[in-house]
Amino acid sequence: MRLFERYTINQHIMRKTHRIFVLILLAILISIQFCNAQENKTEDRNVEITYIANEGFLINVGEKSILIDAIFGDKEYGFCDIPDSLQIASMLEAKELYTSIDLIAVTHRDISNFYAPFVSEHLSNNKEGKFISSEQTIEKLSRTNNYGKIKDRLIEMTPEDLSFQDTVINGIGIKVFRLKHGPHYIVDAETGEKINRHKNTQNLGFLFDINGVKIFHSGGSNPSCISDYEHFHLEKENIDIAFLGRDFIWNLDSEVDNVVRDYLNPKHIILMSIYHKHNERFIKLADKANGNSHSVKVFANKMESKRYTIE
């Protein structure tokens, strides 16, 4: 074989080998990028829930943080947990766990969910955080000393009955549902008439969408408001985690559980608003419920956390 021909063949082999090497390297780089993307996606869908008190929770998903129904506790109420003094101080100063809260949400104006002076002070120290709630709640904030400093970051949403509104705040998708508050009857001392003290409460249900993770909080709603859930059909929303009041799972064999299954159908349930005397009962109930179509969690202690990895 002539020298020129051998040289040409060697050049062809070298070019072919080089192309194969480049393709292999490209495949490795794509594989690494894909793995990193999958890892980042998993990180973005890791959820950490921290129980503050009563219906109040800190929700962390990826780099996003929501504080819902958690800034309250100006005094002991006797019927529910309130945040301890260290947590209240940290919330007011927007320090430690509460330094980078993207969204503060309040479902309704009850003292066990919301205390306007505390929320106002937190927002005055958390310059990037935004607040969302009903007209009634924001009206209370309008009477606080810091209102002038925070009013531009207050988002009022009060849908009409059996309707919802949606928005995006600080990169968090939000659907706000108008849900009736569960009734609580008191007796008028003069007339003896039973009065529902929550009749005119503007109660909101929040559905948050963070990196595709869907988290629902029912506020003061309960299964007696079944017509709301029949109307909204939230089971179509593919809810990952639902915060529900204790009445939603009072007994595992009751019709109440049908409301959860037929009109919510979340993958995970966190029970809330549990009176001290019922806490142990509901922890045992949650243990029995696990293994069904959804997991159920009851937090035994304030500031207890639980992580969920959402597929």
C-alpha positions in Angstrom: 0.0 0.0 0.0 1.3 3.4 -0.9 2.3 5.8 1.9 -0.3 8.4 0.7 -3.1 5.8 0.9 -2.0 4.7 4.4 -1.9 8.4 5.5 -5.5 8.9 4.1 -6.8 5.8 5.8 -5.2 6.9 9.1 -6.7 10.3 8.8 -10.2 8.8 8.2 -9.8 6.5 11.3 -8.6 9.5 13.4 -11.6 11.6 12.3 -14.0 8.8 13.0 -12.5 8.1 16.4 -12.6 11.9 17.2 -16.3 12.0 16.2 -17.0 9.0 18.4 -15.1 10.6 21.3 -17.0 13.9 20.9 -20.4 12.0 20.8 -19.5 10.0 24.0 -18.4 13.2 25.7 -21.6 15.0 24.7 -23.6 12.0 25.9 -21.8 12.2 29.3 -22.4 15.9 29.6 -26.1 15.6 28.7 -26.4 12.8 31.3 -24.8 14.9 34.0 -27.1 17.8 33.1 -30.1 15.6 33.2 -29.1 14.1 36.6 -28.5 17.6 38.0 -31.9 18.8 36.6 -33.6 15.8 38.2 -31.8 16.4 41.5 -32.8 20.1 41.4 -36.4 19.2 40.5 -36.5 16.8 43.5 -35.1 19.5 45.7 -37.7 22.0 44.4 -40.4 19.4 45.3 -39.2 18.6 48.8 -41.7 19.9 51.4 -41.0 20.7 55.0 -43.9 21.5 57.3 -43.3 22.9 60.7 -46.2 23.1 63.2 -46.4 26.5 64.9 -49.7 26.3 66.8 -53.4 25.5 66.2 -54.0 26.0 62.4 -50.6 27.8 62.0 -47.8 26.3 60.0 -44.5 27.2 58.3 -44.4 25.6 54.8 -41.1 25.4 52.9 -41.0 24.1 49.4 -37.6 24.4 47.6 -36.7 28.1 48.2 -40.2 29.3 48.8 -41.7 29.8 52.3 -45.3 30.4 53.4 -46.4 31.2 56.9 -50.2 30.6 57.3 -52.4 31.3 60.3 -49.4 31.3 62.5 -48.8 34.9 63.7 -51.0 35.2 66.8 -50.9 34.5 70.5 -51.1 37.8 72.3 -52.5 35.8 75.3 -53.4 32.3 76.4 -56.8 31.3 75.1 -57.1 28.0 77.0 -58.6 25.9 74.1 -55.7 25.7 71.7 -51.9 25.9 71.3 -50.4 29.3 70.8 -46.9 30.1 69.6 -44.4 30.2 72.5 -42.7 33.5 73.4 -39.5 32.7 71.7 -41.3 31.9 68.4 -43.4 35.1 68.7 -40.3 37.2 69.2 -38.6 35.6 66.1 -41.7 36.1 64.0 -42.2 39.7 65.0 -38.5 40.5 64.2 -38.5 38.3 61.1 -35.4 36.4 62.3 -34.2 32.8 62.3 -36.9 30.6 60.7 -38.8 33.7 59.7 -36.2 35.7 57.9 -37.2 35.0 54.3 -41.0 34.4 54.3 -42.3 35.0 50.8 -46.0 34.9 51.7 -48.0 35.4 54.9 -51.5 34.0 54.5 -54.5 34.2 56.9 -57.7 32.3 56.3 -59.9 34.3 58.6 -59.9 36.9 61.4 -60.3 34.6 64.5 -57.9 35.4 67.4 -56.6 31.8 67.2 -55.4 32.4 63.6 -54.5 36.1 63.4 -53.4 39.0 65.6 -53.2 42.2 63.6 -50.5 44.0 65.6 -48.2 41.0 65.4 -48.7 40.5 61.7 -48.1 44.2 61.1 -44.9 44.2 63.0 -43.6 41.1 61.2 -44.3 42.7 57.8 -42.6 45.9 58.8 -39.4 43.8 59.4 -39.9 41.4 56.5 -39.5 43.8 53.6 -40.0 41.3 50.8 -42.9 39.3 52.3 -46.4 39.9 51.0 -49.7 39.3 52.8 -53.0 37.8 51.5 -56.3 37.5 53.2 -59.9 38.7 53.3 -61.4 42.2 53.6 -62.2 41.6 57.2 -58.7 40.7 58.1 -57.0 43.6 56.2 -59.5 46.0 57.8 -58.0 45.0 61.2 -54.5 45.6 59.8 -55.5 49.1 58.6 -55.9 50.1 62.3 -52.3 49.1 63.3 -49.4 51.6 63.7 -47.4 50.2 60.9 -50.2 50.2 58.3 -48.7 53.0 56.3 -45.4 51.1 55.9 -47.0 47.8 54.8 -50.2 48.6 53.0 -48.6 48.2 49.5 -47.8 44.6 50.3 -51.3 43.6 51.5 -53.4 41.7 48.9 -57.1 41.5 49.7 -59.1 38.7 48.1 -62.6 38.0 49.2 -64.4 35.9 46.6 -68.2 35.8 46.6 -69.9 32.7 48.0 -69.2 29.5 45.9 -66.5 31.3 43.9 -62.7 31.6 43.8 -60.0 33.9 42.6 -56.5 33.1 41.6 -53.2 35.0 41.5 -49.4 34.6 41.7 -47.5 36.3 44.5 -43.7 36.1 44.8 -43.6 33.2 42.4 -46.3 31.2 44.3 -49.5 30.3 42.5 -52.6 30.7 44.7 -56.3 29.9 44.3 -58.4 31.5 47.0 -61.8 29.8 47.7 -64.6 31.2 49.7 -65.6 28.5 52.1 -68.1 28.8 54.9 -66.6 28.6 58.4 -67.9 25.7 60.4 -70.7 26.8 62.8 -70.1 27.5 66.4 -73.2 28.2 68.4 -73.5 30.4 71.5 -76.7 31.2 73.5 -77.8 34.7 73.8 -78.1 35.4 77.5 -81.2 37.6 77.1 -83.2 35.8 74.5 -82.0 32.2 74.9 -81.6 32.1 71.1 -78.7 30.0 69.6 -76.5 32.2 67.5 -73.8 31.0 65.1 -70.9 33.3 65.9 -69.2 32.4 62.6 -72.2 33.2 60.4 -70.6 36.3 58.9 -66.9 35.2 59.0 -65.1 35.6 55.7 -63.3 32.3 55.7 -60.9 31.4 52.9 -59.5 28.2 51.7 -56.0 28.5 50.0 -54.6 26.2 47.4 -50.9 26.9 46.9 -49.0 25.7 43.8 -45.2 25.8 44.4 -43.0 24.2 41.8 -46.0 22.0 40.9 -46.5 20.9 44.6 -50.2 21.6 45.5 -51.0 22.4 49.2 -54.5 23.1 50.5 -55.5 24.8 53.7 -59.2 24.7 54.7 -59.1 27.4 57.4 -62.1 27.2 59.6 -64.1 25.1 57.2 -65.4 21.7 58.3 -67.5 18.8 56.8 -70.8 20.5 57.7 -69.9 22.8 54.7 -70.1 19.8 52.3 -72.0 21.9 49.7 -68.9 24.0 49.2 -66.8 21.0 48.5 -69.4 19.4 46.2 -69.4 22.7 44.3 -65.6 23.2 44.0 -64.6 19.5 43.4 -61.1 20.1 44.7 -60.3 16.4 44.1 -59.6 17.4 40.5 -56.8 19.7 41.7 -54.5 16.7 42.5 -53.7 18.0 46.0 -50.5 16.7 47.5 -51.0 17.9 51.1 -54.2 19.1 52.7 -54.4 20.9 56.1 -57.8 20.0 57.5 -59.6 20.6 60.7 -60.1 17.8 63.2 -63.8 17.3 62.2 -62.8 16.0 58.7 -61.6 12.7 60.3 -63.5 12.4 63.5 -64.1 8.7 63.0 -62.5 6.6 60.3 -65.8 4.8 59.5 -67.9 7.9 59.4 -69.4 9.7 56.3 -67.1 12.5 57.1 -64.2 10.5 55.6 -66.2 10.3 52.4 -66.0 14.1 52.1 -62.2 13.8 52.2 -62.1 11.0 49.7 -64.7 12.2 47.2 -64.2 16.0 47.2 -60.5 16.5 48.2 -58.6 13.2 47.8 -55.2 14.5 48.9 -52.1 12.3 49.1 -51.3 13.5 52.6 -53.5 15.0 55.3 -52.3 17.1 58.3 -55.0 17.5 61.0 -55.1 20.8 62.8 -57.2 22.8 65.3 -57.1 20.0 67.8 -58.1 20.8 71.4 -55.5 19.8 74.1 -57.8 17.2 75.6 -58.3 15.5 72.2 -54.6 15.5 71.0 -53.8 11.9 72.1 -57.0 10.6 70.6 -56.2 12.1 67.2 -52.6 10.9 67.2 -53.9 7.3 67.6 -56.6 7.9 65.0 -54.0 9.2 62.5 -51.8 6.1 63.1 -54.8 3.8 62.3 -55.6 5.9 59.2 -52.1 5.5 57.7 -52.0 2.9 55.0 -55.3 4.0 53.4 -55.4 6.1 50.2 -53.8 9.0 52.1 -51.4 9.4 55.0 -52.6 11.3 58.1 -50.3 13.3 60.4 -51.1 14.9 63.8 -48.3 17.0 65.3 -47.8 16.2 68.9 -45.6 19.2 69.8 -45.2 22.8 68.7 -42.2 23.4 66.3 -42.2 19.7 65.3 -41.4 19.3 61.6 -42.1 16.7 58.9 -40.6 16.3 55.5 -42.5 15.1 52.4 -41.0 14.2 49.1 -43.6 14.8 46.4 -43.1 12.6 43.3 
